[in-house]
Amino acid sequence: MASIITKKILDEPELYLIRVNDDEIKYFEATWYIPEGITYNSYLMKLDNAIVLFDTVKKEYAEMFLEELRKIVDLEEITHIIIHHTEPDHTGALSKVLEANGYRAKVLGTAFARNLLEGFYGSEIVKNFQVVKDGEELKIGGKTFRFITVPWLHWPDTMITYVVEDKLIFSCDAGGGYSIPRGIDDSNEDVVKEYLPYVTKYVVTVIGHYHKYIVQNIKKLKKLGIIDNAKMILPGHGLIWRKNPKRIFEHYERIGAGVPEKDKVLVIYDSMYGFVEERMKVVIDELKRLGKKPIVYRFTDRENPAIADILGEVPTAEAIIIGASTFEADIHPRIRYTLFEILDKANYEKPVLIIGAFGWGGVAGRKIETLIARSKFDHVATIESRGRPTEEDREKIREAIKALF
Ligand SMILES: Cc1cc2nc3c(=O)[nH]c(=O)nc-3n(C[C@H](O)[C@H](O)[C@H](O)COP(=O)(O)O)c2cc1C
């Protein structure tokens, strides 16, 4: 069952985290399998003559959220609600918050956010909306709030807020990750280590399609000098970064650039009756002989790994090896879909080796090769043959693997 926690995270300014731990979700955005769950983080800041709420939570948890907020604030006293990004996992509870607030609060966001909110929730929600522009500063409760747009991270509406005097970055989706971390911030290294692979999975599945904007927007924030100076980075999902705030954006940058982990090789294949698998055993043995660390995902009559997990492995792989059978004159459907998502979400300059098996006419290998040739990936070789692999096929596979590195 989902739960909610409130933690005071700063005394000056008085700042609270209100975090829904959603362990009920199965498929984020109705697509990405996340048995690890996700959190929705909202923040409340109490200032002289102003109370500011940063984002809300998913609609399903609106009542729980209001109840929790009431423990720390009279809802009618909220003066400003900052909307960084209108995706309903952060805005689903906004209508209820505004109702309870008597529509007293000013809602702040980009012009894009205003239009999206109106489209999602009706005109009532934007009747007290104030559009803020890139770089604009507002004095609220004696503090300077600077709004910086980070378009396509990962919607056109997205912005972050920088509280100048306190060097706080409220970053919503940017800096977020999947899972329900055991802590609330990065103070425990074990918790961080456990969490970072879920950040990678989140970035690729959610922002991956726009990954060039990760690099672009982080460059923009760096140029403004706010990342180096940040005292805290407060995302809309997962851990807060206060011990080493820069670390999360450095991690994002590494994902954006596809920096590999030494010796990690991603191996993905389907095998209906074992012939592709025989080839992939040669692949895995040869990789191990070369001191590589194969990470293997296979689609068989017993296994159906989550595409989201496979996507999360791509940025940190040194090379990728795809094994596929020909299926109705095409690529096996599981590999076809996996490849489609990889090319859409995790398109990197990495070497790819293709291994294929067919019955009466090889098609899968050729089709994969065509798709890879049109992508950023570097096609190294395609080794495709009929039925069970011969000794000659095995030798070709071993040679091709050596050529990968
Ligand atoms: C549903 C199905 C469709 C297939 N379609 C083709 C095809 O269009 N062309 C072909 O050459 N072989 C086709 N085959 C044969 C497989 O590609 C071949 O047996 C291959 O070795 C399967 O590898 P696996 O044993 O790892 O699944 C098909 C097999 C199945 C079960």
The ligand as an SDF file (V2000), in Angstrom:
LIG
                    3D

 31 33  0  0  0  0  0  0  0  0999 V2000
    6.6180  -18.8440  -35.5290 C   0  0  0  0  0  0  0  0  0  0  0  0
    7.8510  -19.0850  -36.3360 C   0  0  0  0  0  0  0  0  0  0  0  0
    8.0640  -18.3550  -37.4740 C   0  0  0  0  0  0  0  0  0  0  0  0
    9.1990  -18.5720  -38.2430 C   0  0  0  0  0  0  0  0  0  0  0  0
    9.3770  -17.8600  -39.3760 N   0  0  0  0  0  0  0  0  0  0  0  0
   10.4790  -18.0750  -40.1280 C   0  0  0  0  0  0  0  0  0  0  0  0
   10.6750  -17.3560  -41.3410 C   0  0  0  0  0  0  0  0  0  0  0  0
    9.8660  -16.5270  -41.7430 O   0  0  0  0  0  0  0  0  0  0  0  0
   11.7890  -17.5890  -42.0530 N   0  0  0  0  0  0  0  0  0  0  0  0
   12.7280  -18.5090  -41.6630 C   0  0  0  0  0  0  0  0  0  0  0  0
   13.7120  -18.6820  -42.3330 O   0  0  0  0  0  0  0  0  0  0  0  0
   12.5580  -19.2190  -40.5240 N   0  0  0  0  0  0  0  0  0  0  0  0
   11.4630  -19.0180  -39.7510 C   0  0  0  0  0  0  0  0  0  0  0  0
   11.2940  -19.7330  -38.6070 N   0  0  0  0  0  0  0  0  0  0  0  0
   12.3160  -20.6740  -38.1970 C   0  0  0  0  0  0  0  0  0  0  0  0
   13.2930  -20.1070  -37.1590 C   0  0  0  0  0  0  0  0  0  0  0  0
   13.7990  -18.8770  -37.5820 O   0  0  0  0  0  0  0  0  0  0  0  0
   14.4480  -21.0620  -36.9530 C   0  0  0  0  0  0  0  0  0  0  0  0
   13.9620  -22.3050  -36.5040 O   0  0  0  0  0  0  0  0  0  0  0  0
   15.4740  -20.5310  -35.9610 C   0  0  0  0  0  0  0  0  0  0  0  0
   16.5520  -21.3970  -35.9010 O   0  0  0  0  0  0  0  0  0  0  0  0
   14.8410  -20.3720  -34.5890 C   0  0  0  0  0  0  0  0  0  0  0  0
   15.8030  -20.1410  -33.6100 O   0  0  0  0  0  0  0  0  0  0  0  0
   15.4590  -20.5670  -32.0920 P   0  0  0  0  0  0  0  0  0  0  0  0
   15.5180  -22.0600  -32.0460 O   0  0  0  0  0  0  0  0  0  0  0  0
   16.5410  -19.9490  -31.2780 O   0  0  0  0  0  0  0  0  0  0  0  0
   14.1480  -20.0410  -31.7950 O   0  0  0  0  0  0  0  0  0  0  0  0
   10.1510  -19.5380  -37.8370 C   0  0  0  0  0  0  0  0  0  0  0  0
    9.9290  -20.2540  -36.6680 C   0  0  0  0  0  0  0  0  0  0  0  0
    8.7860  -20.0570  -35.9300 C   0  0  0  0  0  0  0  0  0  0  0  0
    8.5610  -20.8720  -34.7130 C   0  0  0  0  0  0  0  0  0  0  0  0
  1  2  1  0
  2  3  1  0
  2 30  2  0
  3  4  2  0
  4  5  1  0
  4 28  1  0
  5  6  2  0
  6  7  1  0
  6 13  1  0
  7  8  2  0
  7  9  1  0
  9 10  1  0
 10 11  2  0
 10 12  1  0
 12 13  2  0
 13 14  1  0
 14 15  1  0
 14 28  1  0
 15 16  1  0
 16 17  1  0
 16 18  1  0
 18 19  1  0
 18 20  1  0
 20 21  1  0
 20 22  1  0
 22 23  1  0
 23 24  1  0
 24 25  2  0
 24 26  1  0
 24 27  1  0
 28 29  2  0
 29 30  1  0
 30 31  1  0
M  END
$$$$
